[in-house]
Amino acid sequence: MRVLGIETSCDETAAAIVERDEGDKAHILSNIVWSQIEDHIPYGGVVPEIAARAHVEILDGLVKRALEEANTGLQDIDAIAATGGPGLIGGLIVGLMTAKALALAANKPFIAVNHLEGHALTAKLTNNLDYPYLLLLVSGGHTQVILVKGLGDYQRLGTTIDDALGEAFDKTAKLLGLPYPGGPIIEKLAAQGDNQRIELPRPLKGEKRLDFSFSGLKTAVRQIALEMAPLSDKDIADIAACFELAVTDTLSDRVERSLAVFKNEYPDKEASLVVAGGVASNKDIRNCLQQLCDAHGFRFIAPPIGLCTDNAAMIAYAGLQHFIHGDYSSFDIAPRSRWPLDEQSSPLIGAGRRGAKA
């Protein structure tokens, strides 16, 4: 059983083939990702129109490469899945229309996949994890703790009320005059800096609610950078180190409360915390979460870095799960720029422009 997956929600164009064998185990046969970072660096962030045009230019070639690398033809594919949202509407249209066209031409089922569900299910692909488990999703557009109860059954425990963590990393880097994308550069500089030099806030730390906030931390960095200007290389490294320590302290406090909720709801279940999303590649964040899980008896799972960032293997795998359950999509389904995993959760007052419903 093989599924072709297509991912075009932001600035990575991707295609992949995932197969389920007779033993019910999933395997990645191919996973091709084309990054557009070089196209967006001059603008300091992702430009939606440039991203959509790049998807149009490269996607058909990536699908061909994915099929060739998997040593399979379109006729041997059982279903075709594509990201239907959330994301940049122009990019989503490109991926959905391509997938629909291929599915119609080959007479195959079509499945629109929630991008967040792709991240949520990656640990099942890589670690054969059983439900239920906790998911910490940290990316450029989302920061959430989600209780993953089963396929299509998700409960949002906490979410950001302003900036997503990846957005906070990139904006902090921009404040310090660092190039885009800022997250990896902040991480590199933080390893060279003094994380005790500057006192930064830990937003919402100690509060009973399970939500996150990073806007105030970003503002504090801005104020300090203005006070210290002009900044030396050492100043920048020290600010990066103090920012990253504030982030890990905040995550530890916020996530620890979610671990307690899981333990209370499932006292007899094996407890696992999964981290996913592009920010999950940060080593300090991984180490922080590993220590937290060790202290509370949780199994910590962080997928390989290549499967934390946007990719099509996670979309193909999520599509495979829906295909197994006979859950196909209509060809008239439209892309959704906002598509929360937990559709029963209410929007938060004060939530960011993309976090309000996601």
C-alpha positions, 0 to 999 in steps of 0.5 A: 500500500503506497501513498504519494504525499505533496507538501506546499504550505509555506516555503518548502516544496516537497513530495514523498512516497510512504509504503505500508508493508504486510506487517503493517509497518510504514516505510519512507521510500522517498522524501524530496524537499526543495527549500526556497530559503535563498529566494526569501533571504533578501526580504527577511522572511517568506514572501507568499507570492514568491513562494507560490510561484516557486511551488509551481515551477518545481513541484512536478519535477519533485513528484517525478523524482519522488516516484523514481527514487521509490522505484514506482510509477503513478499507476502503482500508487494507491492514493494521493495526499496533499496538504490542505491547510493551514498555510499560505493560501497560494502555496496550498492551491498549488499543491492541492490542484496538483494532487487533484489533477494526478488523482483524477488522471490516475483514477486514485483516491485523493486525501487533503491532509491537515499540515498539523496532523502530519506533524502530530503523526510523525512519531507514529511513523518513526517510532511506531508510537501508540495512542494516546500521547502528548505533542508539543508543536513548535514551529514558525506559525504554531506553538501548542500542546496537543493531546493526541488521542487517536486519528482525527481525535485531538485536544488542544491543551495550550496554545500561544496567545501571541507569537509562535516560538519560531516567529519569536526566534526569527523576529529576535534575530532581525532585531539583532541584525541577523539574517533570515532564517534567524532561528538556527543563527540564534542557536549557534550564537547562543552556544558562544554567549553568556546566558547569565549576563542579562535578565529576561522575562519568562512569560506566563511562568507559574500560571495555572493555564497551559498557554504560551506567550512570547511577545513580551520576551521579544519586546524585552530583547528589543529594549535591551538591544536599544539600550546596549547599542551599538552592539558588539559581536559579544553583546549579540551572542550574550543576548542570544544566549539569554534569549534561548535560556528564557525560552527553554525555562518558559517551555519547561514550566509550561509543558510540565503542567501539561505532563501533569494533565496527561498523567491525571487523565491516563494514570495507567498508560505509558506516557510519551511526549513528542516534539515536532515542528521546525523549532524542534530541531533546536538542541537546547530545546530538545535537551530541556524537554528530555530532562523534563521527561526524565524527571516525570517518567515520560518517554521523550520522542523527537523525530529526526530533524529532517522530519521535524521541518516541513516535509512530504513524508509526514503528509504521505503517512497521514494520508496513508492512515486516512486511506486505511480507514477509507477516509477520502476527500472530495475533489471540490475541497478548498484550501484552508489558511486556518485549520485547527487540529482541535476544531472544538477549541474556542479562539483565544482572546489576545491570540496572534493573527494565525494562532487565534483558531489554530 
